[in-house]
Amino acid sequence: MKNLIAAIWLVFFGVFGMAQTTTTTDSPKVGLVLSGGGAKGLAHIGALKVIDEAGVKIDYIGGTSMGAIVGALYASGYSANELDSIFKATDFSKLIQDNVPRGAKTFYEKDDSERYALGLPFTNFNVSFPEAISGGQNIYNELVRLLFHVKDIQDFKRLPIPFLCIATNVETGEEVLLDDGYLPEAIMASGTFPSLFEPSEIDGEILIDGGVVNNYPIEHVRAMGTDLIIGVDVQHGLATREALSSATEILLQINNYRTVKDMKEKVEKTDIYIRPDIDDFSVIDFDRSTEIVENGEIAAYAKINNLKEISQKQNLVPSNKNRISVKDSLTVNRLIIKGNDRYTRGYIKGKLRFNLAERISFEKLKQGINNLSASGNFKTIRYELISNGLGTDLILKLKEDPTKMFIKMSAHYDDLYKSAALINLTKKNFLLKDDVASFDFILGDHIRYNMEYYLDKGLYWSFGVNSKFTDFDHEIDFGLIRSNFDVIDDPNIRQVSLDITDLTNQAYLQTVLQEEFAITLGVEHKLLRYSTRTLNQLSDINDTAFVPTADERTYFENSNYFSAYGKITLDTYDDKYFPTKGVLFDSDFHLYLFSSDFNENFKEFSIAKARLGTALPLFHNVTLNLETEGGFKLGTSGVTSFDFVLGGFGNDFVNNFTPFFGYDFLSLPGNSYVKAYGRLDYEFAPKNHVLFSANFANVDDDLFRTGEWFTEPSFSGYGIGYGYESFLGPIQIYYSWTPEIDNSNFFFSVGYWF
């Protein structure tokens, strides 16, 4: 009986031991070499799918550029099918362009990005150009998330599959072998294609794409201890002049001068050489990823018998590879910041917007990094996530942008302000850390300016001052003048050209609880001037005559007003001009306390207004934007200069002028109003929009006191238009009409509104 039990145990442990053994002692060690090639490198995924299917166990991996990215993910434990799913769900154009979501920007930064068409560094009165199109921040964020499960492995030989990659020292031109450190940082350095991505810095060395010196690191993989080499080569040979159609292709051609020559020898040293047919693809054809992956599979299937022979020699025991569970959350216990000389810890922590020792999602971490990136204060933002026993250390390695001054430009045309060209000077760290000063000078049909100073303290109360001068004129109905100012009724005058000048100075405190939500408290001085050159006959009803000055200008308003104000703003729209999702709430309350009282009718009064909106995606590329807004005056003051006046089309009007389709600018006055607005936006081609709009309103004096705000709308208007997202900003053309009057309007605008 004892012998039987011993025999059973012997058989059991023998089988168990065999199950744990994946290879025989003489099993060949297989190395995999993956070349660089930009989007063409997606063919590596197709080749890996066939290698997995053949049952080949990869023992070592070496790659360059895109080969390093795919190779590192495979070496960390992802299967080829998992990689295929990950890359299919990735929008490469968004990752590469590094566009920071609007929600990551503060209100100051939103205004900044939606005002200027071009911004360039301006140092010592010399204009310079950026080193690259992208900082690679979005790609780095994604690599950190995908490789979180191996975050604590500093020696790449200890990865599930030992790994290495190649970069180039941009200062010396020498090859740099990366086989230890922080894995996302290493493979990011290997893939920093010149002019497309900012160079990376590791251990004091400035690194760019390894493909410049060694795009197929077979010798390093061989040195790891391999017996057989499988190579997947997605490089292409030297291109003809017809194929050199972009700066990227020309740079790639320069890189290939050396590698094409080296490849003749390296191909001979490769035991199984897989060369996908991808010459018809470019290095930036990420939108053709499915085709590229399929071509990788086709090329690998041509070598399927050779791959199966290797699998048989390895004598593998079939086993299911553990599926990698991509983490969606983490706990950051400690924040370590390196490289912040000009910006305080409070500023940086405030931008991150999460509390330590609390579980947060990777999306929230990414949002915090994007908040830092949106500030434009950092040339690169790299970070490591390292376990500390209780949770995770977040080690921020910041490289501050040495440029403190920028010159920015924009151009605009619309039917109210007419043509305008803007030139801006922006200076960071103007007086203190964390501050920015900006001055817009606007030339055109009307000279204007906008001066701002803002000290950003993140979650804490920030401080700002601004001064803005606005001037424009427009032909308006004479009845509007008579209803608001003491002017004689002259039947010979139907319209007057009203000149409006506004000088506003503000000082305020603002706290930004999130990038989308802000509370503002401030004080304001405003010089408001309404005048015309049209009138010849003037009246004086209360012994106060409107008398033309020496330049024959008649003034209806020429007063200084002093007020205190508060604002609450929530803005999660993903785009200011063509939102596809998000909500908007913007409220403003002004208490006017003093005035120089040009018309001798001032008493304390208040103006309150609010706007609420949402954007809802209905179908593919079809969005419904709904908004409602209203405002009213509190107090018995006879001042009408701050009444609401509806009409026209546009954004960012001064004071209480409000756009309203169907009517010309400054057509519908009243000290209170309610308005509803809806727009269908069909993006029929990228950046091209067909727009259908409708709005309804009640406008009159004391609507809320009389209850007439809740009656059937007295005014309505409709518009059909076209919008295009150009590099200058939105181009919009609208045909607008209303059933109330026999008149229609065309509205036209080009560029960002400012």
C-alpha positions in Angstrom: 0.0 0.0 0.0 2.8 2.4 0.9 4.5 1.6 -2.4 1.3 2.3 -4.3 0.9 5.7 -2.6 4.6 6.5 -3.3 4.0 5.6 -7.0 1.0 7.8 -7.2 2.9 10.7 -5.6 5.8 10.1 -8.0 3.5 10.2 -11.0 1.6 13.3 -9.7 4.8 15.3 -9.1 6.2 14.1 -12.4 3.2 15.3 -14.3 3.1 18.5 -12.2 6.8 19.1 -12.9 6.3 18.6 -16.6 3.4 21.0 -16.6 5.6 23.7 -15.1 8.4 23.2 -17.6 7.9 25.2 -20.7 11.0 24.2 -22.7 13.6 21.5 -22.8 17.1 22.2 -21.7 18.3 22.4 -25.4 15.5 24.7 -26.4 16.8 27.5 -28.7 16.6 31.1 -27.3 14.7 33.3 -29.7 15.3 37.0 -30.1 12.9 39.4 -31.8 14.1 42.6 -33.6 11.5 45.2 -34.5 12.6 48.2 -36.7 11.3 51.7 -36.6 9.0 53.1 -39.3 6.3 55.4 -37.8 2.8 54.2 -38.7 4.4 51.4 -40.7 5.4 49.9 -37.4 1.8 48.8 -36.8 2.7 45.9 -39.1 4.7 44.5 -36.1 1.3 43.8 -34.5 0.2 41.7 -37.4 3.5 39.8 -37.5 3.3 39.2 -33.7 -0.2 37.7 -34.1 1.2 35.1 -36.5 4.2 34.4 -34.2 1.8 33.8 -31.3 -0.4 31.6 -33.5 2.7 29.5 -34.5 3.4 29.0 -30.9 6.9 30.6 -30.9 8.1 31.8 -27.5 10.1 35.0 -27.7 12.9 35.2 -25.2 14.4 38.6 -25.9 13.1 41.7 -27.7 15.0 44.7 -29.1 13.4 47.6 -31.0 13.7 51.1 -32.2 11.1 53.9 -32.4 7.7 52.3 -33.2 9.4 48.9 -32.9 10.4 49.9 -29.3 6.8 50.9 -28.4 5.2 47.7 -29.8 8.1 45.6 -28.4 7.9 47.1 -24.9 4.2 46.5 -24.7 4.7 42.9 -25.9 7.6 42.4 -23.5 5.5 43.7 -20.6 3.0 40.8 -21.0 0.4 42.0 -23.6 -0.5 39.4 -26.3 -0.5 40.4 -30.0 -4.3 40.3 -30.0 -4.5 42.6 -27.0 -2.1 45.0 -28.8 -4.3 44.9 -31.9 -7.4 45.8 -29.8 -5.5 48.6 -28.0 -4.2 50.2 -31.2 -7.5 49.9 -33.0 -9.1 51.9 -30.2 -6.4 54.6 -30.3 -6.9 57.9 -32.2 -3.3 58.6 -33.3 -4.1 62.0 -34.8 -5.2 63.3 -31.4 -2.2 61.7 -29.6 0.4 63.1 -32.0 -1.1 66.6 -32.3 -1.0 66.9 -28.5 -4.1 69.0 -28.6 -4.9 69.8 -25.0 -8.7 69.4 -24.3 -10.5 72.7 -23.7 -11.6 71.4 -20.3 -7.9 71.3 -19.1 -7.6 75.1 -19.6 -8.4 77.7 -17.0 -10.7 80.5 -18.1 -7.7 82.7 -18.8 -6.1 80.0 -20.9 -9.4 79.4 -22.8 -9.7 83.0 -23.7 -6.0 83.0 -24.8 -6.4 79.9 -27.1 -9.6 81.2 -28.6 -8.3 84.7 -29.5 -4.9 84.2 -31.2 -4.3 82.4 -34.5 -0.5 82.3 -34.1 1.9 82.5 -31.2 5.7 82.5 -31.4 8.5 82.8 -28.8 9.8 86.4 -28.7 13.1 86.6 -26.8 15.4 89.7 -26.9 13.1 91.1 -29.6 13.9 88.1 -31.9 11.1 85.8 -33.1 11.9 82.1 -32.9 10.1 78.9 -33.9 9.2 75.8 -31.8 11.6 72.8 -31.9 8.8 70.4 -32.9 5.1 70.1 -33.7 4.3 68.1 -30.5 5.7 67.5 -27.1 4.4 63.9 -27.1 2.5 64.4 -23.9 -0.6 62.5 -24.9 1.5 59.6 -26.1 3.5 59.5 -22.9 0.3 59.6 -20.7 -1.0 56.6 -22.6 2.2 54.7 -22.3 2.3 55.3 -18.5 -1.2 53.9 -18.2 -0.6 50.8 -20.3 2.7 50.0 -18.6 1.5 50.6 -15.0 1.7 46.9 -14.2 5.5 46.9 -14.7 6.1 50.4 -13.2 8.5 49.1 -10.6 10.8 47.2 -13.0 13.8 49.4 -13.5 16.0 46.7 -15.1 14.3 45.8 -18.5 16.0 42.3 -18.3 13.5 41.6 -15.5 10.4 42.2 -17.6 8.3 39.1 -18.6 10.4 39.2 -21.8 13.8 40.9 -21.5 13.8 44.1 -23.6 16.0 46.9 -24.9 15.7 49.8 -27.2 17.8 52.4 -29.0 17.9 56.2 -29.0 20.3 58.8 -30.4 22.3 61.4 -28.5 21.4 64.5 -30.5 24.5 66.4 -29.3 27.1 63.7 -30.3 25.2 61.6 -32.8 26.1 58.5 -30.8 23.9 55.5 -30.3 22.4 55.1 -26.8 21.4 51.7 -25.5 18.4 51.9 -23.1 17.9 48.7 -21.1 17.0 50.2 -17.7 15.2 53.1 -16.1 11.5 54.0 -16.4 10.1 52.1 -19.3 7.6 54.6 -20.7 10.4 57.3 -20.7 12.8 55.0 -22.5 10.6 54.0 -25.3 9.3 57.6 -25.7 12.9 58.7 -26.2 13.5 56.0 -28.8 10.5 57.2 -30.8 11.1 61.0 -30.7 11.1 61.6 -34.4 13.0 64.9 -35.2 10.7 67.9 -35.9 7.6 65.9 -35.0 8.4 65.4 -31.2 10.4 67.4 -28.7 13.7 65.7 -27.8 13.7 63.7 -24.6 16.2 64.0 -21.7 17.4 61.0 -19.7 20.2 61.2 -17.3 21.4 64.5 -18.7 21.5 63.3 -22.3 19.3 64.9 -25.0 17.8 62.0 -27.0 16.0 61.6 -30.3 14.7 58.7 -32.4 17.1 55.8 -32.4 16.4 55.2 -36.1 18.9 57.9 -36.9 21.8 55.6 -36.0 20.4 52.1 -35.5 16.9 51.3 -36.8 17.3 47.5 -36.5 19.3 46.6 -33.3 20.1 43.0 -34.2 23.6 43.0 -32.7 22.3 44.0 -29.3 19.6 41.4 -29.3 22.1 38.8 -30.3 24.3 39.9 -27.4 21.5 39.2 -25.0 22.1 35.4 -25.5 19.8 34.5 -28.5 20.3 31.5 -30.7 17.8 32.5 -33.4 16.7 35.9 -34.6 13.3 36.8 -36.0 13.3 40.2 -37.5 10.4 42.4 -38.7 11.6 45.2 -40.9 9.2 48.0 -41.7 11.7 50.4 -43.1 11.6 51.4 -46.7 14.5 52.1 -49.0 15.6 55.4 -50.4 12.6 57.1 -51.9 12.4 58.7 -55.4 11.9 62.5 -55.7 8.2 62.0 -56.5 7.7 60.3 -53.1 9.4 63.0 -51.1 6.2 65.1 -50.7 6.5 66.3 -47.1 9.1 67.4 -44.6 8.6 64.2 -42.7 9.4 62.1 -45.7 12.6 64.2 -46.4 13.8 63.8 -42.8 13.1 60.0 -43.1 15.1 59.9 -46.3 18.1 61.5 -44.5 17.8 59.0 -41.7 17.8 56.2 -44.2 21.1 57.0 -45.8 23.0 55.1 -43.2 20.4 52.4 -42.2 19.8 51.3 -45.8 23.4 50.4 -46.2 23.6 48.7 -42.8 20.5 46.6 -43.5 22.2 44.5 -46.3 24.5 43.0 -43.7 21.8 42.8 -40.9 19.4 40.9 -43.2 21.9 38.1 -43.7 22.3 37.8 -39.9 18.5 37.4 -39.4 17.3 33.8 -39.3 13.7 34.6 -40.2 13.4 37.9 -41.9 9.9 39.3 -42.2 9.5 42.3 -44.6 5.8 43.5 -44.9 4.8 45.1 -48.1 4.1 48.6 -46.9 5.9 50.8 -49.4 2.6 52.4 -50.3 2.1 53.7 -46.8 3.8 56.7 -45.2 5.2 57.0 -41.7 2.1 59.1 -40.7 -0.6 56.9 -42.2 -2.1 56.0 -38.8 -5.6 56.3 -40.2 -4.8 53.2 -42.3 -3.8 51.1 -39.3 -6.1 48.1 -40.2 -4.5 47.7 -43.6 -1.0 48.0 -42.2 -1.6 45.4 -39.5 -3.1 43.0 -42.2 0.0 43.4 -44.3 2.1 42.5 -41.3 0.1 39.3 -40.9 0.4 38.4 -44.6 4.2 38.8 -44.6 4.5 36.7 -41.4 2.2 33.9 -42.8 4.7 33.6 -45.6 7.2 32.4 -43.0 4.7 30.3 -41.0 6.4 27.0 -41.7 9.8 28.4 -40.5 8.1 29.8 -37.4 6.4 26.4 -36.6 9.8 24.7 -36.9 11.2 27.0 -34.2 8.1 26.2 -32.1 8.7 22.5 -32.4 12.4 22.9 -31.4 11.4 24.9 -28.4 9.1 21.9 -27.4 6.7 24.3 -25.6 3.9 23.0 -23.3 0.7 24.9 -24.5 -0.3 27.4 -21.9 -2.7 30.3 -21.8 -0.9 33.7 -21.5 -2.3 35.7 -18.6 -4.4 38.6 -19.8 -3.1 42.0 -18.7 -5.7 43.9 -16.8 -5.2 47.6 -17.6 -5.6 49.5 -14.3 -8.2 52.3 -14.3 -7.3 53.8 -10.9 -4.5 54.4 -8.5 -3.7 56.0 -5.1 -1.0 58.7 -5.1 0.4 59.0 -1.6 3.3 61.3 -2.3 4.0 64.0 -4.8 7.7 64.7 -5.6 8.4 67.7 -8.0 11.6 68.2 -9.8 12.6 71.1 -12.0 10.2 73.8 -10.8 12.2 77.0 -10.4 9.7 79.6 -11.6 6.5 78.0 -10.5 5.6 77.2 -6.9 4.6 73.8 -5.5 1.2 75.3 -4.7 0.7 76.3 -8.3 1.6 72.9 -9.6 -0.4 71.0 -7.0 -3.4 73.3 -7.7 -3.2 72.4 -11.4 -3.2 68.7 -10.7 -6.6 69.0 -9.0 -6.5 65.8 -6.9 -5.8 65.1 -3.2 -3.0 62.8 -2.1 -3.9 59.5 -0.4 -7.2 59.3 -2.2 -8.0 56.8 -5.0 -8.2 58.6 -8.4 -8.8 57.4 -11.9 -6.1 57.4 -14.5 -8.3 59.8 -16.4 -8.2 62.2 -13.5 -4.4 61.9 -13.4 -4.3 62.6 -17.1 -6.5 65.6 -16.7 -4.2 67.0 -14.0 -1.2 66.5 -16.3 -3.1 68.2 -19.2 -3.9 71.1 -16.9 -0.1 71.6 -16.4 0.5 71.2 -20.1 -2.3 73.7 -21.0 -0.6 76.4 -19.1 2.2 76.5 -21.7 4.7 77.0 -18.9 6.5 73.7 -19.4 8.5 72.5 -22.4 8.1 68.8 -21.3 6.3 67.1 -18.5 7.5 63.6 -17.7 6.5 61.6 -14.6 7.1 58.3 -13.0 4.7 56.2 -10.9 6.6 54.1 -8.4 5.2 51.9 -5.6 6.1 53.1 -2.1 4.4 50.3 -0.1 1.2 52.1 0.9 0.4 53.4 -2.6 2.3 55.2 -5.4 4.8 58.0 -5.6 4.1 60.5 -8.4 7.5 61.9 -9.4 7.0 64.9 -11.6 10.0 65.8 -13.8 9.3 69.2 -15.2 11.3 71.1 -17.8 10.2 74.7 -17.7 9.9 76.6 -20.9 12.7 79.2 -20.8 10.8 81.5 -23.1 9.0 84.1 -21.0 7.8 86.4 -23.8 5.6 85.7 -26.8 4.3 87.6 -29.7 0.8 86.5 -30.9 -1.3 87.6 -33.8 -4.8 87.2 -35.1 -7.1 88.8 -37.7 -10.9 89.2 -37.8 -13.8 90.6 -39.7 -17.4 90.9 -38.8 -20.4 93.1 -39.6 -20.2 95.1 -36.4 -16.5 95.7 -35.6 -15.5 95.4 -39.3 -11.9 94.5 -40.1 -9.3 94.2 -37.3 -5.8 92.9 -36.9 -4.5 92.0 -33.5 -0.9 91.9 -32.2 -0.2 90.8 -28.7 2.8 90.7 -26.3 2.6 88.2 -23.5 5.1 88.1 -20.6 5.2 85.3 -18.1 6.8 85.9 -14.6 6.2 89.6 -15.2 6.3 90.6 -11.5 6.0 87.4 -9.5 6.1 83.6 -9.9 2.9 82.1 -11.5 1.8 85.4 -13.1 1.3 86.5 -16.7 0.9 89.9 -18.3 -0.7 90.4 -21.7 -1.4 93.4 -24.0 -3.5 93.3 -27.2 -3.3 96.2 -29.6 -6.0 96.0 -32.3 -5.8 98.0 -35.5 -8.5 98.3 -38.2 -11.7 100.2 -38.8 -11.7 100.8 -35.0 -8.7 101.0 -32.7 -9.0 98.9 -29.5 -6.9 97.4 -26.8 -7.1 94.8 -24.1 -4.5 94.7 -21.2 -4.5 91.9 -18.6 -2.5 90.8 -15.6 -3.3 87.6 -13.9 -1.7 85.8 -10.9 -2.7 82.2 -10.9 -2.9 80.5 -7.5 -4.8 77.4 -8.7 -7.2 76.3 -6.0 -6.6 79.4 -3.9 -7.9 82.9 -4.6 -6.1 84.3 -7.6 -5.8 88.0 -8.5 -6.2 89.8 -11.7 -6.6 93.3 -13.2 -7.6 94.2 -16.7 -8.2 97.3 -18.9 -10.2 97.1 -22.1 -11.0 99.8 -24.6 -13.7 99.1 -27.2 -15.0 101.4 -30.0 -17.5 100.8 -32.8 -20.4 102.4 -34.6 -23.6 101.2 -36.2 -26.6 102.5 -38.0 -29.6 102.1 -35.6 -33.3 103.1 -35.6 -33.8 106.6 -34.3 -36.7 105.3 -32.2 -34.2 103.4 -30.0 -32.4 106.7 -29.2 -35.7 108.4 -28.4 -36.8 105.6 -26.1 -33.7 105.8 -24.1 -32.6 109.4 -24.2 -34.3 112.8 -24.1 -34.2 113.7 -27.8 -36.8 115.6 -29.9 -38.9 113.5 -32.3 -37.8 114.6 -35.8 -39.8 112.8 -38.5 -37.1 113.5 -41.0 -34.6 111.3 -39.1 -35.2 107.6 -39.4 -31.7 106.3 -38.5 -28.6 107.6 -36.8 -25.0 106.3 -36.8 -24.4 105.6 -33.1 -20.8 105.6 -31.9 -20.1 103.5 -28.8 -17.0 103.9 -26.8 -16.4 101.8 -23.7 -13.3 101.8 -21.4 -13.5 99.2 -18.7 -11.0 98.7 -15.8 -11.4 95.8 -13.4 -9.6 94.4 -10.4 -10.8 91.0 -9.2 -10.3 87.9 -7.1 -11.0 84.5 -8.7 -11.0 81.0 -7.4 -11.1 78.1 -9.9 -12.4 75.0 -8.2 -11.9 73.1 -11.4 -10.7 74.3 -14.8 -14.4 74.5 -15.8 -15.8 76.2 -12.7 -14.9 79.7 -11.4 -16.1 82.2 -8.9 -15.1 85.8 -9.4 -15.5 88.9 -7.2 -14.3 92.3 -8.2 -14.6 96.1 -8.6 -15.0 97.9 -11.9 -14.7 101.4 -13.4 -16.3 102.1 -16.7 -16.3 105.1 -19.0 -19.3 104.8 -21.3 -19.8 107.1 -24.2 -22.7 107.1 -26.7 -22.6 109.8 -29.4 -23.5 110.6 -33.0 -22.7 113.1 -35.7 -26.1 112.6 -37.4 -28.4 114.9 -35.3 -28.9 118.5 -36.2 -32.0 119.3 -34.1 -31.8 118.6 -30.4 -34.2 119.1 -27.6 -34.0 119.8 -24.0 -36.9 118.4 -22.1 -35.5 118.8 -18.6 -33.4 121.9 -19.2 -30.6 119.6 -20.3 -29.7 120.1 -23.9 -27.7 117.8 -26.1 -25.3 120.3 -27.5 -22.8 119.4 -30.3 -19.2 119.8 -29.4 -16.6 121.4 -31.6 -16.4 118.3 -33.7 -20.2 118.4 -34.2 -20.6 115.2 -32.1 -23.8 114.9 -30.0 -23.4 112.9 -26.8 -26.2 110.9 -25.2 -24.0 109.3 -22.6 -20.6 110.3 -21.3 -20.3 109.1 -17.7 -17.9 107.2 -15.5 -19.5 104.4 -13.5 -18.2 102.6 -10.5 -19.5 99.2 -9.5 -18.9 95.9 -7.6 -19.6 92.7 -9.3 -19.6 88.9 -8.9 -19.6 86.1 -11.4 -20.2 82.3 -11.3 -19.2 80.4 -14.4 -19.3 76.8 -15.4 -18.1 75.9 -18.9 -17.6 72.3 -20.0 -18.2 73.0 -23.7 -15.6 71.1 -25.7 -15.5 74.0 -28.2 -16.5 77.6 -27.9 -17.9 78.0 -31.5 -19.0 74.5 -32.5 -19.6 72.6 -29.2 -20.5 68.9 -29.5 -20.9 68.2 -25.8 -20.8 69.9 -22.4 -22.8 72.4 -20.4 -22.5 76.2 -19.9 -23.7 78.4 -17.0 -22.5 82.0 -17.0 -24.0 84.5 -14.5 -23.1 88.1 -13.7 -24.3 90.6 -11.1 -23.2 94.2 -11.2 -24.1 96.8 -8.4 -23.6 100.3 -9.7 -22.7 102.5 -6.8 -21.4 105.8 -8.1 -21.4 107.8 -11.4 -20.2 111.1 -12.8 -23.9 111.3 -13.9 -23.7 113.1 -17.3 -27.5 112.9 -17.7 -28.2 113.8 -14.0 -30.5 110.8 -13.5 -28.3 108.4 -11.5 -29.5 106.4 -8.6 -28.0 103.1 -7.3 -29.1 100.2 -9.5 -28.1 96.6 -10.3 -28.0 94.5 -13.4 -28.3 90.7 -13.2 -28.1 88.3 -16.1 -27.5 84.6 -16.6 -27.0 82.2 -19.5 -27.5 78.4 -19.4 -26.8 76.0 -22.3 -26.0 72.4 -23.2 -24.6 70.6 -26.3 -26.0 67.2 -27.1 -24.7 64.8 -29.7 -27.8 63.4 -31.5 -26.4 61.3 -34.3 -23.1 60.8 -36.0 -21.7 64.3 -36.6 -25.1 65.9 -35.6 -25.2 68.1 -32.5 -28.1 70.0 -30.9 -27.0 73.1 -28.9 -29.7 74.5 -26.6 -29.4 77.7 -24.6 -31.6 80.0 -22.6 -30.7 83.3 -21.0 -32.2 86.4 -19.4 -31.5 89.5 -17.5 -33.1 92.3 -15.6 -32.5 95.7 -13.9 -33.1 96.3 -10.2 -33.7 99.8 -8.9 -35.5 103.0 -10.0 -32.6 104.8 -11.6 -33.3 106.5 -14.9 -30.0 105.3 -16.4 -30.8 103.4 -19.6 -27.2 103.0 -20.9 -26.9 99.5 -19.5 -30.3 98.2 -20.8 -30.3 95.0 -22.8 -30.3 95.4 -26.6 -30.8 92.4 -28.8 -29.9 91.8 -32.4 -27.2 90.7 -34.8 -24.8 87.8 -34.7 -21.5 87.2 -32.9 -19.7 86.7 -29.7 -18.2 88.7 -26.8 -20.3 91.8 -27.3 -19.6 94.7 -24.9 -22.0 95.4 -21.9 -25.5 94.0 -22.4 -25.7 93.8 -26.2 -26.9 90.3 -27.1 -27.0 88.5 -30.4 -30.4 87.7 -31.9 -31.1 86.2 -35.3 -33.7 87.9 -37.5 -32.8 91.4 -36.4 -29.9 93.7 -37.1 -27.5 94.7 -34.4 -28.9 96.9 -31.6 -32.6 96.5 -32.6 -34.6 95.3 -29.6 -34.1 97.3 -26.3 -35.4 96.8 -22.8 -34.2 96.7 -19.2 -35.2 93.0 -19.0 -35.3 90.1 -21.4 -35.6 86.4 -21.8 -34.3 84.4 -24.7 -34.3 80.8 -26.0 -31.9 79.6 -28.6 -31.4 76.3 -30.5 -29.0 75.2 -33.2 -28.5 72.0 -35.2 -24.9 71.5 -36.3 -24.2 68.9 -39.0 -20.4 68.4 -39.6 -20.7 67.0 -43.1 -16.9 66.9 -43.5 -14.0 67.5 -41.1 -14.2 71.1 -39.9 -17.1 71.9 -42.2 -20.5 72.6 -40.6 -24.0 73.2 -41.9 -25.9 75.2 -39.2 -29.7 75.7 -38.6 -30.6 78.2 -35.8 -33.7 79.6 -34.2 -34.2 82.0 -31.3 -37.2 83.5 -29.5 -37.3 86.3 -27.0 -39.4 88.8 -24.9 -37.7 92.2 -24.5 -39.2 95.1 -22.6 -39.0 97.2 -19.5 -39.9 95.4 -16.2 -40.8 92.0 -17.8 -40.3 90.1 -14.5 -42.3 92.6 -12.5 -45.3 92.5 -14.8 -45.0 88.7 -15.5 -44.8 89.2 -19.2 -41.6 87.2 -19.4 -43.6 84.0 -19.2 -45.9 84.9 -22.2 -45.7 83.9 -25.8 -42.5 85.3 -27.3 -42.9 88.6 -29.0 -39.8 88.2 -31.2 -38.4 85.3 -33.2 -35.7 84.8 -35.7 -34.1 82.1 -37.8 -30.8 81.5 -39.5 -29.2 79.0 -41.9 -25.5 79.1 -42.3 -22.1 77.5 -43.0 -19.1 77.3 -40.6 -15.5 76.3 -41.2 -12.8 75.8 -38.6 -9.9 77.6 -40.2 -6.4 78.3 -38.8 -7.6 81.9 -38.2 -10.6 80.7 -36.3 -14.1 80.1 -37.3 -15.5 81.3 -40.6 -19.2 81.7 -40.4 -21.8 82.9 -43.0 -25.5 83.2 -42.0 -28.7 84.1 -43.8 -31.1 85.4 -41.1 -34.8 86.3 -41.2 -37.8 86.9 -39.0 -41.6 86.6 -39.7 -42.2 89.9 -37.8 -40.7 92.2 -40.3 -40.2 92.2 -44.0 -36.4 92.2 -43.8 -33.6 89.7 -43.8 -29.9 89.9 -43.0 -26.6 88.3 -44.0 -24.1 88.0 -41.2 -20.5 87.2 -42.0 -17.5 86.7 -39.7 -13.9 85.5 -40.2 -11.5 84.5 -37.4 -11.6 84.5 -33.6 -13.7 87.2 -32.0 -11.8 89.7 -29.9 
